[in-house]
Amino acid sequence: MSNPIYAIGDIHGQDEELHRVLDLIEIDGGAQADVVFLGDYVDRGPDSKAVVEHLRAGVESGRNWTCLKGNHDRYLTRFLDDMTVFDPRTRTGLVWLNPRLGGDKTLLSYGVPAQEGEPLEPVHAAARAAVPQDHLQFLRSCPLYHETPDLVFVHAGIRPGVTLAAQDEDDLVWIRDGFLDYSGSFEKLVVHGHTALDHPEHAGNRVNLDGGAGYFRPLNAAVFEGTDCWLLTNAGRVPLVP
């Protein structure tokens, strides 16, 4: 049997939920469990700063954690780099500071009030001063995917028929069309988030662990042994099957 590997769906600033599911993982797999975080640590929820700090500190302390990059994490770093607030891949056409995307909540967690439509220069200057450099460095360094012999972990998904090395970053953090509706084999089981559901879903060729924590539903954690998957609950493992 393969060593278990754990995965946590999109966190979106929900620090209390993060601690809750990490406790479930520790009960199931111990303090040194191998954990992959599927990205989107920030936006919408109230505690983005605390989430980023918890993950950054855990990685720095040597925890066996892999923190992937999500599109919302990239929104924050791009804003801090050059005031970018719009990504053409968003289906809504909204800018990052709109409450529906939740960048305003992220900046507020760092002590920077911001509203859509106000001048960006003072907000950008305040954010550059408020967001610790180690947070920015951590988010920039997050990999786009993680691979095991049986699984591919990625934030949004992958483009069918394209090797991992040749995947486009925008697809890895944004893709829906062409991935969610693909019924063929990806060769390995793809574990992802990004597309919020009411409950995690096993689609046969992929597992979506985004149960909507960004919309104040519970955060989800799962454990994989080979390609077998279980959700972690207070009552223990619950099989997640196609």
Contacts in CASP RR format, 6 or more apart in sequence:
PFRMAT RR
TARGET T0000
AUTHOR 0000-0000-0000
METHOD contacts of the structure
MODEL  1
MSNPIYAIGDIHGQDEELHRVLDLIEIDGGAQADVVFLGDYVDRGPDSKA
VVEHLRAGVESGRNWTCLKGNHDRYLTRFLDDMTVFDPRTRTGLVWLNPR
LGGDKTLLSYGVPAQEGEPLEPVHAAARAAVPQDHLQFLRSCPLYHETPD
LVFVHAGIRPGVTLAAQDEDDLVWIRDGFLDYSGSFEKLVVHGHTALDHP
EHAGNRVNLDGGAGYFRPLNAAVFEGTDCWLLTNAGRVPLVP
1 225 0 8 1.000
1 226 0 8 1.000
2 148 0 8 1.000
2 149 0 8 1.000
2 150 0 8 1.000
2 224 0 8 1.000
2 225 0 8 1.000
2 226 0 8 1.000
3 34 0 8 1.000
3 225 0 8 1.000
4 28 0 8 1.000
4 29 0 8 1.000
4 33 0 8 1.000
4 34 0 8 1.000
4 223 0 8 1.000
4 224 0 8 1.000
4 225 0 8 1.000
5 34 0 8 1.000
5 35 0 8 1.000
5 36 0 8 1.000
5 148 0 8 1.000
5 151 0 8 1.000
5 223 0 8 1.000
5 224 0 8 1.000
6 25 0 8 1.000
6 28 0 8 1.000
6 29 0 8 1.000
6 33 0 8 1.000
6 34 0 8 1.000
6 35 0 8 1.000
6 36 0 8 1.000
6 221 0 8 1.000
6 222 0 8 1.000
6 223 0 8 1.000
6 224 0 8 1.000
6 232 0 8 1.000
7 35 0 8 1.000
7 36 0 8 1.000
7 37 0 8 1.000
7 38 0 8 1.000
7 153 0 8 1.000
7 191 0 8 1.000
7 209 0 8 1.000
7 221 0 8 1.000
7 222 0 8 1.000
7 223 0 8 1.000
7 224 0 8 1.000
8 18 0 8 1.000
8 21 0 8 1.000
8 22 0 8 1.000
8 25 0 8 1.000
8 35 0 8 1.000
8 36 0 8 1.000
8 37 0 8 1.000
8 38 0 8 1.000
8 209 0 8 1.000
8 219 0 8 1.000
8 220 0 8 1.000
8 221 0 8 1.000
9 37 0 8 1.000
9 38 0 8 1.000
9 39 0 8 1.000
9 40 0 8 1.000
9 193 0 8 1.000
9 209 0 8 1.000
9 210 0 8 1.000
9 211 0 8 1.000
9 213 0 8 1.000
9 219 0 8 1.000
9 220 0 8 1.000
9 221 0 8 1.000
10 38 0 8 1.000
10 39 0 8 1.000
10 40 0 8 1.000
10 72 0 8 1.000
10 193 0 8 1.000
10 194 0 8 1.000
10 196 0 8 1.000
10 209 0 8 1.000
10 210 0 8 1.000
10 211 0 8 1.000
10 212 0 8 1.000
10 213 0 8 1.000
10 214 0 8 1.000
11 17 0 8 1.000
11 18 0 8 1.000
11 37 0 8 1.000
11 39 0 8 1.000
11 40 0 8 1.000
11 41 0 8 1.000
11 51 0 8 1.000
11 213 0 8 1.000
11 219 0 8 1.000
12 40 0 8 1.000
12 41 0 8 1.000
12 42 0 8 1.000
12 43 0 8 1.000
12 44 0 8 1.000
12 45 0 8 1.000
12 48 0 8 1.000
12 72 0 8 1.000
12 212 0 8 1.000
12 213 0 8 1.000
12 214 0 8 1.000
13 41 0 8 1.000
13 42 0 8 1.000
13 43 0 8 1.000
13 44 0 8 1.000
13 45 0 8 1.000
13 46 0 8 1.000
13 47 0 8 1.000
13 48 0 8 1.000
13 50 0 8 1.000
13 51 0 8 1.000
13 105 0 8 1.000
13 106 0 8 1.000
13 109 0 8 1.000
13 213 0 8 1.000
13 214 0 8 1.000
14 45 0 8 1.000
14 47 0 8 1.000
14 51 0 8 1.000
14 213 0 8 1.000
14 214 0 8 1.000
14 216 0 8 1.000
14 219 0 8 1.000
15 47 0 8 1.000
15 50 0 8 1.000
15 51 0 8 1.000
15 54 0 8 1.000
16 47 0 8 1.000
17 213 0 8 1.000
17 218 0 8 1.000
17 219 0 8 1.000
18 51 0 8 1.000
18 54 0 8 1.000
18 219 0 8 1.000
19 54 0 8 1.000
20 219 0 8 1.000
21 219 0 8 1.000
21 220 0 8 1.000
21 221 0 8 1.000
21 232 0 8 1.000
22 35 0 8 1.000
22 221 0 8 1.000
24 221 0 8 1.000
24 232 0 8 1.000
24 233 0 8 1.000
24 234 0 8 1.000
24 236 0 8 1.000
25 33 0 8 1.000
25 35 0 8 1.000
25 221 0 8 1.000
25 223 0 8 1.000
25 232 0 8 1.000
26 33 0 8 1.000
28 223 0 8 1.000
28 232 0 8 1.000
28 236 0 8 1.000
28 237 0 8 1.000
29 223 0 8 1.000
32 63 0 8 1.000
32 64 0 8 1.000
33 64 0 8 1.000
34 64 0 8 1.000
34 66 0 8 1.000
35 63 0 8 1.000
35 64 0 8 1.000
35 65 0 8 1.000
35 66 0 8 1.000
36 65 0 8 1.000
36 66 0 8 1.000
36 68 0 8 1.000
36 146 0 8 1.000
36 153 0 8 1.000
36 191 0 8 1.000
37 55 0 8 1.000
37 65 0 8 1.000
37 66 0 8 1.000
37 67 0 8 1.000
37 68 0 8 1.000
38 68 0 8 1.000
38 70 0 8 1.000
38 153 0 8 1.000
38 154 0 8 1.000
38 155 0 8 1.000
38 191 0 8 1.000
38 192 0 8 1.000
38 193 0 8 1.000
38 194 0 8 1.000
38 209 0 8 1.000
38 210 0 8 1.000
39 67 0 8 1.000
39 68 0 8 1.000
39 69 0 8 1.000
39 70 0 8 1.000
39 72 0 8 1.000
39 73 0 8 1.000
39 142 0 8 1.000
39 155 0 8 1.000
39 193 0 8 1.000
40 70 0 8 1.000
40 71 0 8 1.000
40 72 0 8 1.000
40 73 0 8 1.000
40 155 0 8 1.000
40 193 0 8 1.000
40 194 0 8 1.000
40 210 0 8 1.000
40 214 0 8 1.000
41 48 0 8 1.000
41 51 0 8 1.000
41 52 0 8 1.000
41 55 0 8 1.000
41 67 0 8 1.000
41 70 0 8 1.000
41 72 0 8 1.000
41 73 0 8 1.000
41 139 0 8 1.000
42 48 0 8 1.000
42 51 0 8 1.000
42 52 0 8 1.000
42 72 0 8 1.000
42 73 0 8 1.000
42 75 0 8 1.000
42 76 0 8 1.000
42 103 0 8 1.000
42 106 0 8 1.000
43 72 0 8 1.000
43 75 0 8 1.000
43 76 0 8 1.000
43 96 0 8 1.000
43 101 0 8 1.000
43 102 0 8 1.000
43 103 0 8 1.000
43 105 0 8 1.000
43 106 0 8 1.000
43 214 0 8 1.000
44 101 0 8 1.000
44 102 0 8 1.000
44 103 0 8 1.000
44 105 0 8 1.000
44 214 0 8 1.000
44 215 0 8 1.000
45 102 0 8 1.000
45 105 0 8 1.000
45 214 0 8 1.000
45 216 0 8 1.000
46 105 0 8 1.000
46 109 0 8 1.000
47 109 0 8 1.000
48 76 0 8 1.000
48 105 0 8 1.000
48 106 0 8 1.000
48 109 0 8 1.000
48 110 0 8 1.000
49 106 0 8 1.000
49 109 0 8 1.000
49 110 0 8 1.000
49 135 0 8 1.000
50 109 0 8 1.000
52 135 0 8 1.000
52 138 0 8 1.000
52 139 0 8 1.000
53 135 0 8 1.000
55 65 0 8 1.000
55 67 0 8 1.000
55 138 0 8 1.000
56 134 0 8 1.000
56 135 0 8 1.000
56 138 0 8 1.000
58 65 0 8 1.000
59 65 0 8 1.000
59 67 0 8 1.000
59 138 0 8 1.000
66 143 0 8 1.000
66 146 0 8 1.000
66 153 0 8 1.000
67 138 0 8 1.000
67 142 0 8 1.000
68 142 0 8 1.000
68 143 0 8 1.000
68 144 0 8 1.000
68 145 0 8 1.000
68 146 0 8 1.000
68 153 0 8 1.000
68 154 0 8 1.000
68 155 0 8 1.000
69 139 0 8 1.000
69 142 0 8 1.000
69 143 0 8 1.000
69 144 0 8 1.000
69 155 0 8 1.000
69 173 0 8 1.000
70 142 0 8 1.000
70 155 0 8 1.000
70 156 0 8 1.000
70 173 0 8 1.000
70 194 0 8 1.000
71 87 0 8 1.000
71 89 0 8 1.000
71 155 0 8 1.000
71 156 0 8 1.000
71 173 0 8 1.000
71 174 0 8 1.000
71 194 0 8 1.000
72 101 0 8 1.000
72 102 0 8 1.000
72 103 0 8 1.000
73 139 0 8 1.000
73 142 0 8 1.000
74 87 0 8 1.000
74 173 0 8 1.000
75 84 0 8 1.000
75 85 0 8 1.000
75 87 0 8 1.000
75 96 0 8 1.000
75 101 0 8 1.000
75 103 0 8 1.000
76 103 0 8 1.000
76 106 0 8 1.000
76 131 0 8 1.000
76 139 0 8 1.000
77 136 0 8 1.000
77 139 0 8 1.000
77 140 0 8 1.000
78 84 0 8 1.000
78 87 0 8 1.000
79 85 0 8 1.000
79 96 0 8 1.000
79 124 0 8 1.000
79 127 0 8 1.000
80 124 0 8 1.000
80 127 0 8 1.000
80 128 0 8 1.000
80 131 0 8 1.000
80 136 0 8 1.000
83 120 0 8 1.000
83 121 0 8 1.000
83 124 0 8 1.000
84 96 0 8 1.000
85 95 0 8 1.000
85 96 0 8 1.000
85 97 0 8 1.000
85 120 0 8 1.000
86 93 0 8 1.000
86 95 0 8 1.000
86 96 0 8 1.000
87 96 0 8 1.000
87 174 0 8 1.000
89 170 0 8 1.000
89 174 0 8 1.000
90 101 0 8 1.000
90 174 0 8 1.000
91 176 0 8 1.000
92 100 0 8 1.000
92 101 0 8 1.000
94 100 0 8 1.000
94 101 0 8 1.000
95 101 0 8 1.000
95 116 0 8 1.000
96 102 0 8 1.000
96 103 0 8 1.000
97 103 0 8 1.000
97 104 0 8 1.000
97 107 0 8 1.000
97 114 0 8 1.000
97 115 0 8 1.000
97 116 0 8 1.000
97 117 0 8 1.000
97 123 0 8 1.000
98 104 0 8 1.000
98 116 0 8 1.000
99 105 0 8 1.000
99 116 0 8 1.000
103 114 0 8 1.000
104 114 0 8 1.000
104 115 0 8 1.000
104 116 0 8 1.000
107 113 0 8 1.000
107 114 0 8 1.000
107 123 0 8 1.000
107 127 0 8 1.000
107 130 0 8 1.000
108 114 0 8 1.000
110 127 0 8 1.000
110 130 0 8 1.000
110 131 0 8 1.000
111 130 0 8 1.000
112 123 0 8 1.000
112 126 0 8 1.000
112 127 0 8 1.000
112 130 0 8 1.000
114 123 0 8 1.000
114 127 0 8 1.000
144 154 0 8 1.000
144 155 0 8 1.000
144 167 0 8 1.000
144 169 0 8 1.000
144 172 0 8 1.000
144 173 0 8 1.000
145 152 0 8 1.000
145 153 0 8 1.000
145 154 0 8 1.000
145 158 0 8 1.000
145 164 0 8 1.000
145 167 0 8 1.000
145 172 0 8 1.000
146 152 0 8 1.000
146 153 0 8 1.000
146 154 0 8 1.000
147 153 0 8 1.000
147 164 0 8 1.000
147 188 0 8 1.000
148 188 0 8 1.000
149 188 0 8 1.000
149 226 0 8 1.000
150 188 0 8 1.000
150 189 0 8 1.000
150 224 0 8 1.000
150 226 0 8 1.000
150 227 0 8 1.000
151 188 0 8 1.000
151 189 0 8 1.000
151 190 0 8 1.000
151 191 0 8 1.000
151 224 0 8 1.000
151 226 0 8 1.000
151 227 0 8 1.000
152 158 0 8 1.000
152 164 0 8 1.000
152 186 0 8 1.000
152 188 0 8 1.000
152 189 0 8 1.000
152 190 0 8 1.000
152 191 0 8 1.000
153 190 0 8 1.000
153 191 0 8 1.000
153 192 0 8 1.000
154 172 0 8 1.000
154 190 0 8 1.000
154 191 0 8 1.000
154 192 0 8 1.000
155 172 0 8 1.000
155 173 0 8 1.000
155 192 0 8 1.000
155 193 0 8 1.000
155 194 0 8 1.000
156 171 0 8 1.000
156 172 0 8 1.000
156 173 0 8 1.000
156 174 0 8 1.000
156 175 0 8 1.000
156 176 0 8 1.000
156 179 0 8 1.000
156 192 0 8 1.000
156 193 0 8 1.000
156 194 0 8 1.000
156 195 0 8 1.000
157 171 0 8 1.000
157 172 0 8 1.000
157 175 0 8 1.000
157 179 0 8 1.000
157 190 0 8 1.000
157 192 0 8 1.000
157 193 0 8 1.000
157 194 0 8 1.000
157 206 0 8 1.000
158 164 0 8 1.000
158 167 0 8 1.000
158 171 0 8 1.000
158 172 0 8 1.000
158 175 0 8 1.000
158 179 0 8 1.000
158 186 0 8 1.000
158 190 0 8 1.000
159 167 0 8 1.000
159 168 0 8 1.000
159 171 0 8 1.000
159 175 0 8 1.000
159 178 0 8 1.000
159 179 0 8 1.000
160 178 0 8 1.000
160 179 0 8 1.000
160 182 0 8 1.000
160 184 0 8 1.000
160 186 0 8 1.000
162 168 0 8 1.000
171 179 0 8 1.000
173 194 0 8 1.000
174 194 0 8 1.000
176 194 0 8 1.000
176 195 0 8 1.000
179 206 0 8 1.000
180 195 0 8 1.000
180 203 0 8 1.000
182 205 0 8 1.000
183 205 0 8 1.000
184 205 0 8 1.000
185 205 0 8 1.000
186 205 0 8 1.000
186 206 0 8 1.000
189 204 0 8 1.000
189 205 0 8 1.000
189 206 0 8 1.000
189 207 0 8 1.000
189 224 0 8 1.000
189 227 0 8 1.000
190 205 0 8 1.000
190 206 0 8 1.000
190 207 0 8 1.000
191 206 0 8 1.000
191 207 0 8 1.000
191 209 0 8 1.000
191 222 0 8 1.000
191 224 0 8 1.000
192 206 0 8 1.000
192 207 0 8 1.000
192 208 0 8 1.000
192 209 0 8 1.000
192 210 0 8 1.000
193 208 0 8 1.000
193 209 0 8 1.000
193 210 0 8 1.000
194 210 0 8 1.000
195 208 0 8 1.000
195 210 0 8 1.000
196 210 0 8 1.000
196 211 0 8 1.000
196 212 0 8 1.000
196 214 0 8 1.000
196 215 0 8 1.000
196 217 0 8 1.000
197 208 0 8 1.000
197 210 0 8 1.000
197 211 0 8 1.000
197 212 0 8 1.000
198 211 0 8 1.000
198 212 0 8 1.000
198 217 0 8 1.000
199 211 0 8 1.000
200 207 0 8 1.000
200 208 0 8 1.000
200 209 0 8 1.000
200 210 0 8 1.000
200 211 0 8 1.000
200 220 0 8 1.000
200 222 0 8 1.000
200 231 0 8 1.000
200 240 0 8 1.000
201 207 0 8 1.000
201 208 0 8 1.000
202 229 0 8 1.000
202 240 0 8 1.000
202 241 0 8 1.000
202 242 0 8 1.000
203 242 0 8 1.000
204 242 0 8 1.000
207 222 0 8 1.000
207 229 0 8 1.000
207 240 0 8 1.000
209 220 0 8 1.000
209 221 0 8 1.000
209 222 0 8 1.000
210 220 0 8 1.000
211 217 0 8 1.000
211 218 0 8 1.000
211 219 0 8 1.000
211 220 0 8 1.000
213 219 0 8 1.000
213 220 0 8 1.000
220 231 0 8 1.000
221 231 0 8 1.000
221 232 0 8 1.000
222 229 0 8 1.000
222 230 0 8 1.000
222 231 0 8 1.000
222 232 0 8 1.000
222 240 0 8 1.000
223 229 0 8 1.000
223 230 0 8 1.000
223 232 0 8 1.000
223 237 0 8 1.000
228 239 0 8 1.000
229 239 0 8 1.000
229 240 0 8 1.000
229 241 0 8 1.000
230 237 0 8 1.000
230 238 0 8 1.000
230 239 0 8 1.000
230 240 0 8 1.000
231 237 0 8 1.000
231 238 0 8 1.000
231 239 0 8 1.000
231 240 0 8 1.000
232 238 0 8 1.000
END
